[in-house]
Amino acid sequence: MRRVSDLGTWYRRNRILIWVCAVIAVNQLGFGSIVPVVPLYAESFGVSHGLIGLTIAVYGLARFLAAVPAGRIADGPGRRWTLALGGAITVAGNLLCALAPTYAFFLAARFIAGAGAAMVLTGGQIILADVTTPETRGRTMAIYQSVFLFAVGVGPLPGGMLAEYGGLDFPFYAYSVVGGAVALLALARVPETKSLRSGAVAGSAARPPFAQQVRLLGATPAFLLVSLVGFGNAFARTGALFNLVPTLAQTRMGLSETEIGVGLSLVSIVGLVMAYPSGMLVDRFGRKVVIVPATLLSASALTLFSVSSNFAWYLVSSSVWALASGVSGAAPAAYAADVAPAGMNAAAMGAFRMLADAGYVIGPALLGWTADLFGPNTSLYGTSFLLAACGLSFARFAPETYTRRAAARGARAGT
């Protein structure tokens, strides 16, 4: 009987986190399911490889453009309405993808789907920023991140099976269904959290207009520095790891598709395993002590990829990247929430996601272009240098926002 009571107490304490993670899991499982299908579906229209790549880039562009508007909606109608509207737009975008008669129509539908995803992802992070304190933010964001990674990593398996047995359009129909489930789940189970921060501080009337909040954040060096780290990570992940490394592994190392997939899967698995421990590190020792080494380790991984010549070294490079991404986890998002002025979580998370997603848009195109001109090694070295510069700049100029020891000293001083 006591065990049931303890379980009920645990559920009440973590109810919001549980339902936000459920929403994210359903949404990203659907996203993962179409990852192996999008290039094949675009190819079915008889377009070039460049235009196939554009269907991936336009999704990132939509996420970039929709992140701040998503924060504005969260600050107006509310957080759960941001999740619900994002789910509804996801339904529309993927349904249109499934019904696309031409490549241009498919490209536009991908943009719509990306905008819906941006609203769901941004809304989820805003809610978690609302319900956490600096003492618990790292672990909470890490749980969110681990659920995100697991759902995206598992998604391609059912997606490939659906496409094999139902056709290339079938995963899009399935994603439309789960997107609708996200919208209903958000409205039914996720409570509104807007008042937890804005109302607790000084009331929403005391806050400046949303656009002014974004400008205020843009003038905050610490926020810009952590956003630069987020940009560098997204730039390297989508532009180098997902774009250049597979090609390099096949042409220079002579690896098969299965061997390439093993390395990329390793990244997801290690990231999932390391997510919660990294959150504990962030909450115990501080944000910088995690962010800086992880960013420099990611830079080292790209250099290792550029000099790898066989499967063994490819796995070593993948392991280093996996460790770096797993350790960093949600630390940058936790830092961004820390530096947000009171009541400005929506603006902070929206702007942070927008600046980070800029790397999603720029990375694949820019690194693909430089690889054509100067070779993939030059592109990898350049990206490694960019990540190292981001990490060192953060180490030199960004202040630490939280450590348990400093928080304890502050509490004693307050008493």
C-alpha positions in Angstrom: 0.0 0.0 0.0 2.9 2.3 0.9 4.5 1.5 -2.4 1.4 2.6 -4.3 1.3 5.8 -2.2 4.9 6.5 -3.0 4.3 5.9 -6.7 1.4 8.4 -6.5 3.6 11.0 -4.8 6.3 10.5 -7.4 3.8 10.9 -10.2 2.4 14.1 -8.8 5.8 15.6 -8.3 6.9 14.7 -11.9 3.6 14.8 -13.7 4.5 17.7 -16.0 7.9 16.2 -17.0 6.2 12.8 -17.7 3.6 14.2 -20.0 6.0 16.6 -21.8 8.3 13.7 -22.4 5.4 11.6 -23.7 4.5 14.4 -26.2 8.1 14.7 -27.3 8.5 10.9 -27.6 5.4 10.5 -29.8 6.4 13.4 -32.0 10.0 12.5 -32.5 9.2 8.8 -33.0 7.1 10.0 -36.0 10.0 12.2 -37.2 12.5 9.4 -36.9 10.2 7.1 -38.9 10.4 9.3 -42.0 14.2 9.9 -41.8 15.1 7.0 -44.1 12.1 7.8 -46.4 12.5 11.5 -47.2 15.5 11.1 -49.7 13.8 8.2 -51.4 10.5 10.0 -51.7 12.2 13.1 -53.1 14.1 11.0 -55.6 10.8 9.5 -56.8 10.1 12.9 -58.4 13.2 12.5 -60.6 15.2 15.4 -59.1 18.9 15.9 -58.6 20.9 15.0 -55.5 21.1 18.7 -54.7 17.3 19.0 -54.7 17.0 15.9 -52.6 19.3 17.5 -50.0 17.1 20.6 -50.2 14.2 18.7 -48.8 16.3 18.1 -45.6 17.6 21.7 -45.5 14.1 23.3 -45.9 12.9 21.3 -42.8 15.8 22.9 -40.8 15.0 26.3 -42.3 11.4 26.0 -41.1 12.6 25.1 -37.6 14.9 28.2 -37.6 12.2 30.6 -38.7 9.4 29.2 -36.4 11.4 29.0 -33.2 10.9 32.6 -32.0 7.2 32.8 -33.2 6.7 29.6 -31.2 8.1 31.4 -28.1 5.7 34.3 -28.8 2.7 32.0 -28.9 3.9 30.4 -25.7 4.1 33.8 -24.1 0.6 34.7 -25.4 -2.1 31.9 -25.6 0.2 29.7 -23.5 2.7 26.8 -23.5 0.3 23.9 -24.0 -1.4 25.7 -26.9 2.1 25.9 -28.5 2.4 22.2 -28.2 -1.1 21.5 -29.5 -0.8 23.9 -32.4 2.6 22.4 -33.3 1.1 19.0 -33.3 -1.8 20.1 -35.6 0.7 21.7 -38.0 2.7 18.5 -38.0 -0.4 16.6 -39.0 -1.0 19.0 -41.9 2.6 19.1 -43.1 3.1 15.3 -43.2 -0.4 14.7 -44.7 0.5 17.1 -47.5 3.9 15.3 -47.9 2.0 12.0 -48.4 -0.3 13.5 -51.0 2.3 15.6 -52.8 1.8 15.4 -56.6 5.1 17.3 -57.5 8.5 18.0 -56.0 7.7 21.6 -55.3 4.5 20.6 -53.4 6.5 18.1 -51.4 9.2 20.8 -50.6 6.5 23.2 -49.3 4.9 20.4 -47.3 8.3 19.7 -45.7 8.6 23.3 -44.7 5.1 23.2 -43.0 6.1 20.0 -41.1 9.3 21.6 -39.9 7.4 24.6 -38.5 5.2 22.2 -36.6 8.2 20.4 -35.2 9.7 23.7 -34.1 6.6 24.6 -32.1 6.5 21.2 -30.3 10.3 21.2 -29.5 10.4 24.9 -28.4 7.2 24.6 -26.4 8.5 21.5 -24.5 11.7 23.2 -23.5 9.9 26.4 -22.4 7.7 24.3 -20.1 10.7 22.5 -18.6 12.4 25.9 -18.0 9.2 27.0 -16.2 9.0 24.0 -13.9 12.6 23.7 -12.9 15.0 25.6 -10.7 18.8 25.8 -11.3 19.3 23.0 -8.8 17.2 20.5 -10.9 17.4 22.0 -14.4 20.3 19.9 -15.7 18.8 16.6 -14.8 15.4 17.5 -16.0 16.6 18.7 -19.4 18.8 15.6 -19.6 15.7 13.3 -19.2 14.0 15.3 -21.9 17.1 14.9 -24.1 17.3 11.2 -23.6 13.7 10.6 -24.5 14.2 12.8 -27.6 17.3 10.8 -28.7 15.7 7.4 -28.0 12.5 8.3 -30.0 14.5 9.6 -33.0 16.9 6.7 -32.9 14.2 4.1 -32.8 12.0 5.7 -35.4 13.8 4.7 -38.6 13.1 1.0 -37.8 9.3 1.2 -37.9 9.5 3.8 -40.6 11.5 1.6 -42.9 9.1 -1.3 -42.3 6.1 0.9 -43.0 7.7 2.1 -46.3 8.6 -1.5 -47.3 5.1 -2.9 -46.8 2.9 0.1 -47.4 4.8 2.3 -49.9 7.0 5.5 -49.4 4.0 7.6 -48.6 2.7 5.4 -45.7 5.2 6.6 -43.0 3.9 10.2 -43.7 0.4 9.1 -43.1 1.5 7.3 -39.9 3.3 10.5 -38.7 0.2 12.5 -39.3 -1.7 10.1 -36.9 0.9 10.4 -34.2 1.1 14.2 -34.8 -2.6 14.3 -34.1 -2.1 12.3 -30.9 0.5 14.9 -29.8 -2.0 17.7 -30.2 -4.7 15.9 -28.2 -2.3 14.7 -25.6 -1.0 18.3 -25.1 -4.5 19.7 -24.6 -5.6 16.8 -22.3 -2.6 16.2 -20.1 -0.1 19.0 -20.1 -1.0 21.8 -17.7 -0.4 25.5 -18.4 2.9 26.6 -16.8 3.1 30.2 -18.0 2.2 31.7 -14.6 4.8 29.6 -12.8 7.6 32.0 -13.7 6.1 35.2 -15.0 3.4 35.4 -12.3 5.7 34.3 -9.5 8.1 37.1 -10.2 6.2 40.3 -10.9 3.2 39.5 -13.1 3.1 39.4 -16.9 2.3 43.1 -17.0 5.8 43.9 -15.6 7.5 42.2 -18.5 8.5 44.1 -21.7 6.9 43.1 -25.0 8.1 39.9 -26.5 10.2 41.5 -29.3 11.9 43.7 -26.6 12.7 40.5 -24.6 14.4 39.0 -27.6 16.4 42.2 -28.1 17.4 42.2 -24.5 18.6 38.6 -24.7 20.5 39.5 -27.9 22.4 42.1 -25.9 23.3 39.6 -23.2 26.9 38.2 -23.8 26.3 35.0 -21.9 23.2 34.1 -23.9 25.0 34.8 -27.2 27.9 32.7 -26.2 25.8 29.7 -25.3 23.8 30.2 -28.5 27.1 30.1 -30.4 27.9 26.8 -28.8 24.4 25.5 -29.8 25.0 26.8 -33.4 28.4 25.1 -33.6 27.0 21.8 -32.4 24.1 21.8 -34.9 26.4 23.0 -37.7 28.9 20.1 -37.0 26.2 17.5 -36.5 24.1 18.1 -39.6 26.8 19.4 -41.8 29.8 17.2 -40.9 28.6 14.1 -39.1 25.4 13.4 -41.1 26.6 14.8 -44.5 30.3 14.5 -45.0 31.4 11.6 -42.7 29.2 8.9 -44.3 30.5 9.9 -47.8 34.1 10.0 -46.5 33.7 6.6 -44.8 32.4 5.0 -48.0 34.8 6.5 -50.5 38.1 6.6 -48.6 37.6 4.0 -45.9 35.7 1.6 -48.1 33.0 1.0 -45.5 29.6 -0.6 -46.2 26.3 1.0 -45.5 25.9 -1.3 -42.5 29.3 -0.4 -41.1 28.6 3.3 -41.5 25.2 2.8 -39.7 26.9 1.1 -36.8 29.0 4.2 -36.1 26.1 6.6 -36.4 23.9 4.3 -34.2 26.7 4.3 -31.6 26.3 8.1 -31.3 22.6 7.7 -30.5 23.1 4.9 -28.0 25.9 6.5 -26.1 24.1 9.8 -26.1 21.0 8.1 -24.6 23.1 6.3 -21.9 25.1 9.4 -21.0 22.2 11.9 -20.9 21.1 11.6 -17.3 24.7 11.3 -15.8 25.6 14.4 -17.7 22.6 16.2 -16.2 23.8 15.2 -12.7 27.2 16.6 -13.5 25.7 19.9 -14.7 23.6 20.2 -11.5 26.5 19.3 -9.2 29.6 21.0 -10.7 28.1 23.6 -13.0 27.3 24.2 -16.7 30.7 25.3 -18.0 32.6 22.4 -16.6 30.5 20.2 -18.9 30.0 22.4 -21.9 33.6 23.4 -22.5 35.3 20.0 -22.5 32.4 18.4 -24.5 32.7 21.1 -27.2 36.5 20.6 -27.4 36.0 16.8 -27.5 33.6 17.2 -30.4 36.2 19.2 -32.3 38.7 16.4 -31.6 36.3 13.8 -33.0 36.0 15.6 -36.3 39.8 15.8 -36.6 39.9 12.0 -35.9 37.3 11.4 -38.7 39.4 13.3 -41.1 42.5 11.1 -40.6 40.7 7.8 -40.1 41.5 5.2 -42.7 39.6 2.0 -41.7 36.6 0.7 -39.8 38.4 0.5 -36.4 39.4 4.2 -36.5 36.0 5.1 -37.7 34.5 3.5 -34.6 37.1 5.3 -32.4 36.1 8.6 -34.0 32.4 7.8 -33.6 32.9 6.8 -30.0 34.7 10.1 -29.2 31.9 12.1 -30.9 29.3 10.0 -29.0 31.0 10.6 -25.7 31.1 14.4 -26.3 27.5 14.7 -27.4 26.4 12.5 -24.5 28.3 14.5 -21.9 27.1 17.8 -23.2 23.5 16.6 -23.3 21.1 19.4 -22.4 23.7 21.6 -20.7 23.5 24.4 -23.2 19.7 24.6 -23.0 20.0 24.6 -19.2 22.5 27.4 -19.3 20.3 29.4 -21.7 17.4 29.0 -19.2 19.7 30.1 -16.3 20.6 33.4 -17.9 17.0 34.3 -19.0 15.7 37.3 -17.0 12.8 36.5 -14.7 9.6 35.7 -16.7 11.4 35.5 -20.1 11.7 31.7 -20.5 9.6 31.7 -23.7 11.8 34.3 -25.4 15.0 32.7 -24.2 14.1 29.2 -25.4 12.7 30.4 -28.6 15.7 32.5 -29.4 18.1 29.8 -28.3 16.5 27.2 -30.6 16.4 29.6 -33.5 20.1 30.5 -33.2 21.1 26.8 -32.8 18.9 25.7 -35.7 20.7 28.2 -37.9 23.5 25.6 -37.9 21.0 23.0 -39.1 20.3 25.2 -42.1 23.8 26.5 -42.9 25.9 23.4 -42.1 24.9 20.9 -44.8 24.9 23.5 -47.6 28.1 25.3 -46.6 30.2 22.2 -45.8 28.9 20.4 -49.0 30.0 23.4 -51.0 33.5 23.7 -49.4 33.9 19.9 -49.7 33.3 20.2 -53.5 35.9 23.0 -53.7 38.6 22.0 -51.3 37.8 18.4 -50.3 36.0 16.9 -47.3 39.1 16.9 -45.1 39.4 20.7 -45.4 35.7 21.0 -44.4 36.1 18.7 -41.4 39.2 20.6 -40.2 37.4 23.9 -40.6 34.4 22.6 -38.6 36.8 21.3 -36.0 38.3 24.7 -35.7 34.9 26.4 -35.5 33.8 24.1 -32.6 37.1 24.6 -30.8 36.7 28.4 -31.1 33.2 28.2 -29.8 34.3 26.1 -26.8 37.3 28.3 -26.0 35.3 31.5 -26.3 32.7 30.1 -23.9 35.4 29.1 -21.5 37.0 32.6 -21.6 34.1 34.9 -21.6 30.9 33.1 -20.3 30.2 33.3 -16.6 29.2 30.2 -14.6 25.5 30.4 -13.9 25.1 27.7 -11.2 27.1 25.3 -9.0 25.8 23.4 -6.0 28.6 24.8 -3.8 27.8 28.4 -4.8 24.1 27.9 -4.3 24.8 26.5 -0.8 26.9 29.5 0.1 24.1 31.8 -1.2 21.6 29.9 1.0 23.8 30.2 4.1 24.3 33.9 3.4 20.6 34.4 3.1 20.0 32.9 6.5 
